[in-house]
Amino acid sequence: MAQVQSLARPYARAAFAVANDARETVAWSGYLAFAATASQDPQLRALLGDPRVTPGQLVMLHMPPDAASAGEFARLLELLADAGRLSLLPAIREEFESLWRAEQGALEVRVVTAQPLDEAAQARLAEALSRRYARRIQLSIHQDPALVAGILIEANGEVIDGSVRGRLDRLSGVLTHNL
């Protein structure tokens, strides 16, 4: 996964620079969402390694209907197709969105809970994280009953594990290390 992110990062940065300079960040976000979704289609993925399918055909299969076929986004897709890297589109999109959020002063925080959080709890959590990171927070909330109880927060490369599962794992590690 880290290698995919490393390969995708320069493409995402270039795409973001082009989109931002042209004041088309919203449009490019939509284009990348379409192309990334298309790239994950099993039938389309099967065509990526097929020598009978040209890079130009692959570009057209990933091209959003509202994007100019001779525009900058089409050039990005051509570059990726020629390099055999269309499979990077989901990671490119993720990095593009991260760059966009950073420019807007927002930080996406992944929150995993054992039980659903109500809106008031989400608002309190976002406010507390906003104070901690001095940025606007966008929560991405997921449920995982395996946590038993508590919360797991991933933000800005930092993991805060306040789950019962995490505590049990740490206790298990201490006990097995000391025996």
C-alpha positions in Angstrom: 0.0 0.0 0.0 2.8 2.4 0.9 4.4 1.8 -2.5 1.1 2.6 -4.3 0.8 5.8 -2.4 4.4 6.7 -3.3 3.8 6.1 -6.9 0.5 8.0 -6.9 1.7 11.0 -5.0 3.6 12.8 -7.9 0.6 12.3 -10.2 -1.8 13.7 -7.6 0.4 16.7 -6.9 0.7 17.5 -10.6 -3.0 17.0 -11.1 -3.8 19.2 -8.1 -1.4 21.9 -9.4 -3.0 21.9 -12.8 -6.6 21.9 -11.4 -5.8 24.6 -8.8 -4.1 26.9 -11.3 -7.1 26.6 -13.7 -9.5 27.0 -10.8 -11.1 23.7 -11.7 -10.4 21.8 -8.5 -14.1 20.9 -8.0 -14.4 19.6 -11.6 -11.1 17.6 -11.3 -12.3 16.1 -8.0 -15.4 14.8 -9.9 -13.3 13.6 -12.8 -11.0 11.7 -10.5 -13.9 10.2 -8.6 -15.4 8.9 -11.9 -12.1 7.5 -13.2 -11.1 5.9 -9.9 -14.5 4.2 -9.7 -14.2 3.0 -13.2 -10.7 1.7 -12.6 -12.1 -0.6 -9.8 -14.7 -2.2 -12.1 -13.6 -5.9 -12.4 -14.4 -6.0 -16.1 -12.3 -2.9 -16.8 -9.5 -4.1 -14.6 -9.3 -7.3 -16.7 -8.6 -5.1 -19.7 -5.6 -3.3 -18.2 -3.2 -6.1 -19.0 -4.8 -7.1 -22.3 -2.4 -6.4 -25.2 -5.4 -6.1 -27.6 -6.6 -3.0 -25.8 -4.7 0.2 -26.7 -3.9 2.9 -24.1 -6.2 5.2 -26.0 -9.1 2.8 -25.6 -8.3 2.5 -21.9 -8.3 6.3 -21.6 -11.8 6.5 -23.2 -13.1 3.9 -20.7 -11.9 6.0 -17.8 -12.9 9.4 -19.3 -15.7 11.1 -17.4 -18.6 12.1 -19.8 -18.3 15.8 -18.8 -14.5 16.1 -19.3 -13.0 17.5 -22.5 -11.5 14.6 -24.5 -8.6 16.9 -25.5 -8.2 18.6 -22.1 -5.7 18.4 -19.3 -7.5 15.5 -17.5 -7.4 13.5 -20.7 -3.6 14.1 -20.8 -3.3 12.8 -17.3 -5.2 9.6 -18.2 -3.0 9.2 -21.4 0.1 9.6 -19.3 -1.1 6.9 -16.8 -2.3 4.6 -19.6 1.0 4.8 -21.4 2.9 4.1 -18.2 0.6 1.2 -17.3 -0.5 3.0 -14.2 -4.3 3.5 -14.5 -4.7 1.2 -11.5 -3.2 4.0 -9.4 -6.3 6.2 -10.0 -8.0 5.4 -6.6 -4.7 6.4 -4.7 -4.3 9.4 -6.9 -7.8 10.5 -6.1 -7.2 10.0 -2.4 -4.0 12.1 -2.4 -5.6 14.8 -4.6 -8.5 15.1 -2.1 -6.0 15.2 0.8 -4.1 18.0 -0.9 -7.4 19.9 -1.5 -8.4 19.5 2.2 -5.0 20.7 3.3 -5.3 23.8 1.2 -8.7 24.5 2.6 -7.3 24.1 6.1 -9.2 20.9 6.8 -8.0 17.6 8.2 -9.7 14.3 7.5 -9.8 12.2 10.6 -10.7 8.5 10.5 -12.8 7.4 13.5 -13.6 3.8 14.2 -16.1 3.0 16.9 -17.7 -0.1 18.3 -21.1 1.5 18.5 -22.6 4.3 16.4 -21.9 7.9 17.4 -24.8 10.3 17.6 -24.6 13.7 16.0 -23.9 15.5 19.3 -21.0 13.1 20.1 -19.6 13.6 16.5 -19.8 17.4 17.0 -18.0 17.2 20.3 -15.3 15.0 18.9 -14.8 17.2 15.9 -14.5 20.3 18.1 -12.0 18.6 20.4 -9.9 17.4 17.5 -10.1 20.9 15.9 -8.6 22.4 19.0 -5.9 19.7 19.1 -4.8 20.1 15.5 -5.8 23.7 15.0 -7.6 22.9 11.8 -11.1 22.3 10.5 -12.0 18.6 10.9 -13.8 16.3 8.6 -14.8 13.1 10.3 -14.8 9.8 8.4 -16.7 7.4 10.8 -16.6 3.7 10.6 -18.0 1.0 12.9 -16.1 -2.1 14.0 -17.7 -4.3 16.7 -14.4 -6.0 17.2 -13.2 -2.9 19.2 -15.7 -4.1 21.9 -16.1 -0.5 23.2 -14.3 2.8 22.9 -12.8 4.6 19.9 -9.9 4.5 17.5 -8.8 7.8 15.9 -6.4 8.2 13.0 -5.4 11.7 12.2 -2.3 13.3 10.6 -0.3 10.1 10.8 -1.1 9.7 14.5 -3.2 6.9 16.0 -5.1 7.3 19.2 -6.4 4.0 20.4 -9.0 4.3 23.2 -10.7 1.0 22.5 -11.1 -1.9 24.8 -9.7 -4.2 22.0 -6.5 -2.0 22.0 -6.2 -2.1 25.8 -6.6 -5.9 25.8 -4.0 -6.3 23.0 -1.5 -4.1 25.0 -2.2 -6.1 28.2 -1.7 -9.4 26.3 1.6 -8.1 25.0 2.8 -7.1 28.4 1.8 -10.5 29.9 3.4 -12.6 27.2 6.6 -10.4 27.3 6.9 -10.8 31.1 6.3 -14.6 31.1 
